[in-house]
Amino acid sequence: MCESLLSNVVATMSFKQVSVLKEIRAGEQRVIMLPSGVRKFVQTGYSILVESGAGERAGYNDESYVEAGAIIVDAESAWNDSDIVLKYKAPDKSEFKYFREGLHLACFMHAEGNLVLAREMLVSNMTAYALEFCQTKRQEFPVPVSDSEISGKLSIILTAYHLQSHMGGSGKLLSKVPGCPPPKVVVIGYGNAGGAAAHLAAAMGADVTVFGTRWEGLRKFQASAPKNVKCLLNSPDSFEEEILSADVVVGAILISTHDTWPLLDESLVKRMRSGSVIVDITCGYGAGYMPTFDRFTTHLHPFYERFGVLHCKIDAMPASVPFTAVHATDYNVTCWLIEIANSIMSGNPSHIASTGLLVAKGEVIHSELHRHFDLCASG
């Protein structure tokens, strides 16, 4: 269904032009494309409009984009003069005024957690692509890989600092020191984020336990893991035993929402070691699998204490390292952005574009967004 609908909504375009926007969300310093990505688009035959100042906070001024072949424009021109618009994060409410029929917007959308945004996109008849949902034919999610890896590593770096006693932590060094028992880290999930967290914690000398629900996946992860990483299938008894002996718990499941089973519930958190730390990388919606989180945290105030345990849940965690994040994203994502743009221009939807298609012509296309609308309606 979505492939035929995508073909029908492609606007007639006289030339290949794409806009790259500046992020205006508070604390957001990333940009979806660096000058190197602009060059690749230009070499493919595209004209690129870049909003003035889009790359400054990541270390790239307007001149560097001009040298790569871009045209620098203001925000209004960037939104209105191209039918294909690319940005890093979902639009802010102040940007809803630019939504229109014929617009094709691609970004890390997460609209299932922002139904106000989803409704605005539906009313406007625009077409939207959620980069986090784009899949290959092998059912891999290639676009958010670098951000997930960075989030996993940052979770361990932040935890290592906040385990210090003056930060409210247990006073344990997240590293092995001769004569002292190694710290204990539990990671829930072994994907890009969980795997990165587990590998970094292990490299620092922690004893690491990784939980998963599929043995074949765990077995594959275990084969590449250091000796101080063990992998366990998630069962109530083993999970409770490992959590209660943990200094750090990193939650990194793929998605957490209103109907996700409460894996690390309040009764278990209350029994955790005083001064231990929980980091929720998933940053889902509703109570989810870690219901003791009652709020998101920020880069300026990353942790709060509840039941004697430090909690950290930073949305867009890689935004604190924009230089690293944008380089990794530009390296990893540009080829997929070109594929999506080519798909829109040609009217022949690729698998990547089709699986990321969120809304089109006033209709909800993606099943996950459908599910969240249904959940809210039934709730």
N, C-alpha and C positions, 0 to 999 in steps of 0.2 A: 504493500500500500504506500509506504513512505517514499519508495523510489519513484513511483508514477506521479505522486503529488509533487515531489521535488522537481521533477521534469516540468510540470505544469506551471510552477511558480517562478521559474527562471525568467528574469526580465530580459528584454531585448537590449543588448548593450553594444554600442557602436565601437567601443574600444576597451581594452583591458586596463582597469584602474582600481586600485585598492587603497584604502585609507588606514593609517596606523594612529591610534589615539593616545593621548596623554591620560594617565590614571589620575583621578581626582579624589578617590577614596582616602580618608584620613589614614596616614601612616603607610600608604602604598607608594613604593618608590620604583617599582619594576616597570618595564615596557615589554610588549609582546615581541618586538623585533629590533635588533641592533642594525647598524649600518651594513654589517656582513650579510644579514638576511635581506636587506633592501637590495643589495647587489644581485643576490640570487633571483629575486623577483624580477628585477630589471632585465637580467640576462634571459629570463623566460618570456620577456615581451610585455611586461606590465609597467604601467606608470604608477608611481607610488607617491601618495600624499601623506606627509607626516605632520601631525599637530605640533606646533612650536613648543619646545621644552619637553617633549615626550621622553627623551632619553637623558635629560640633564642629571637627574638624581641617581642614575646608574653610571654616570661618568662620560656621557656622550652628548656633546652640544649639537645645535642645529647644523652647524657647518659640516660636522662629520657625516651627517645624513645627506646633505647636499652633495658632498664629494662622492657619496655612494650612488647618487643618481636620483635622490628624492626631491620633491617639491615641498617646501615648508609652508603650512597654511594655518589659519586659526581654527578654533574648535568647531565653529559653525560650518566652515567649508569642509573640514575633515568628515563631519557627519553627513553633510548634504550633497557633496560633489562626487561621491563614490557610492555605488550600490553595494560594494563589498567593503565592510568595515571590520577591522581586527583590533581587539584590545585584550588586556591581560585578564582583568576581573570583570564581574558583572556590572552593568551600568548603575550609576547612582540615580536616585529619584529625580535629581535635577537634569538628568540626561534623557528622561522619558519623553520629553518634548520633541526629540529628534526621531522617534520611532515613526515609521511610515511604511506604506505598502511599497514593495520593491526593494526594501533594504534587506541585505543579508549580513547578519552580525554573527561573528564567531569569537568566543572567548571562554575562559573557565567560568561557566555560568552558575552552576549549583542552584538553579531556579527551583528545584524541588523543596529547598529550604526558604524560598522567598516567593511565595505565591502571589504577592502584590506585583512583583516584577513579571511573573508569568502571565498574569491577567492583562497587564499593560501591553505586553507583546502580542497577546491574542487579539486584543481590541484593535491594534494598529494594523493587523494583517501582514506584519513583517515576517521574515524567516530568520530563525535563530538556530545556531549550532553550539552545543555544549562540548567543548574540547575534551572535558574529562570523560565523556561517554564514547568518544570515537574509538572504534575497535578495528583491528585487522581481521582478516579472514581466519586467523588462528585464535581468535577471541582474546587477543592481547590488547591492553590499553596503553599505546605507546606515547601519547601526548603528555600526560602528567608525570611521566617517569622521573624526570630530574627534580621536580618540586617535591615529589614523595621521598626521594632519596635524601634531599636536603633536610626535610622535616624530620626524618628518622635520625639523622646525625645531630641536628640541633636539639632534639629531645634529650639526648645523652649529654651534650655539652651544657645545656641549661640545668639539667639535673645535677651534674657534677658540682656546679657552683652552689646550688641551693641546698645541697646536702650538708653544707657547712653549718655548724651550730649557730653562728650569729645570724644566719639566714632563716633559722627555724627548723633546719634539718637535723638529722640524727648525729651529725658530727663525724660521719664516715667519709673517707676519701674514696671516690669512685675509681679506684685503681689498686692493683695488687702491690703490697709492700711486704718484704720479708719479715716474718715474725707476727704478721697480722692476718686473720682470716680474710679471704677475698670478699668483696661486696657481692650481693646477690641481685641480679636483674632478671625480671620476667617480662617477656615480650609476647603480646597476644597478636598473632599474625606474622606471616613470613614473606609478605609481598615486598614491593619496592621500599616502603617506609619501614615496616617491621624488620625486614632483612638488613637495611642500613643501620638501624638502631642496634640490632643484635651483633653485627660485625664490629661496630665501633666500640660497644661496651666490652666485647670479648678482647679486642685489641688493647684496651686499657687495663685488662687483667681481671675483669669481673667474671664470676660464674654466671652463665646465662642459660635460662630456660625459655624455649620458644614453644608456644602452643598453637595448634592448628586443628582443623576439623577433617582434613583429607590426608590420609596416610601417604598416598603416592606423592603429593606435593611436599609434605614434611620430609619424606625420604630423599627427595631430590635436593631440598635445601640442606639437609644434614650432610650430604655428600660434599658440599662446598664449604661447610662451616668449620671453624677452628675446633680444637679438641675440648675447649672449655665451654662449648655450646651443646646442650642436649635438647632434643626435640620430643615433645609429648603430644599425643592426641588429647583433645580437651575432654576430660571427664570430671564430674563434680569432685571426686575425692582427690585426684592428683592436682586439680586446679587449686583447691582450697589449701592443700599442703604447701604448694609452691608460693602462693600469694602470702600466706602468713609468715613465711621465712624471708620474704623479699624486702630489700631496701628500696628498690625502684620497680615500678610497674609501668610499662609502656603499652598503651592500647593502640593497635594499628590494623583494625579490621577494615574491610573495603568500604562498608557503608553502615551507618547507624542512624536509625530514625525512630519515629513514634512507636512502631510495632516491633522493634528489635528486642530480643530477650535480654533481661538485665543480668548480664554475666557477672560483673563485679558489683554486687548489690551492697546496700547500706550495712547489713548485718556483718558482711565479710570485711568491709572497710573499717568498721569499728574495732575489729580484732587485729588489724594490721599493726606492725611495729610503729611506735611513736616516732615521729620525725621521718618516716618513710615518705616516698614521693610517688604520685600517679601523674602520668602525662597522657592525655588523650589526643593523639595525632589525628584520629579520624574526624573529629570536630563535626559530629552529625547533628541531628535535629531531634527535639523531644528528649525524653529521659534516656532512651537508648540503652546501650550495653553497660554504661557506667553512670547509673542514676544519681550518684552522690555529687555529680557536677550540676550545679544549679545556675551556672553562668559561664560565659566566655571570659578569658583573661586577655591581657594586652602585653605587648612587648615591654612597655614601661612598668607594668605590674603583672608579671607572668604567673605568680603563684598566690594562692590563698589557702588558709588552713581550715580543715574540717575534720572533726573527730581525731585530731592530733596528726592528721596526714596532710601533706602539702598537695594541692591540686593545680594542674596546669592544663589549660585548653585554649591555645592561641590559634585563632583562625588566620589563615595566610601566614603561617610561621616563617616561610622563606623570605618574606618581605623585609626581614631584618638584615638580610645579607643580599641586597639587590645586585651588587656587582657579580657575585657568584651565581645567583639565581638567573639573571638575564642572560649571562653567557651560556650557562648550561641549557636554558630553554631555547635560545637562538640556535644552538648547536643541534638540539634534539628535535625541535618542533617545526622549523622553517619548511622542511620538505613536506610535512603534513599540511601546513597552511597553504602551500602551493597546490597540493593535490585538491584541497577543498575549493580553492579559488578556481582552479581549472574545471572542477566538477560543476561549479555554479555557471561559469562562462559557457561551457559546452552544452549544459542541460543534460549531460550523461552522468548521473550520480555515481560516485565511487563508493566502495564499501565503507571507507573511512567517513565520508560525508553523510551517507545514509544512516549509519549507526549513531552519529552525533546529532542528527536532526531532531530538534526539540519541539518547535512549533512552526507552522506554515499555513498561510491563508486562513488565519483565525481558528486553526485546529491544533489540538495537542497531538503530537506525533509519538513522542518517546514514552514507552511503557512506564518508566520510573516516575515521570511527571504525572501521568495518568493516575498512578497508584497513590501519589501524595494528595492529589485533588480528591480522590475517593476517601482517603483516610480522614481528611479534614471535613468532608461532607458527612461521614458516618460518626465523627467525633463530636 
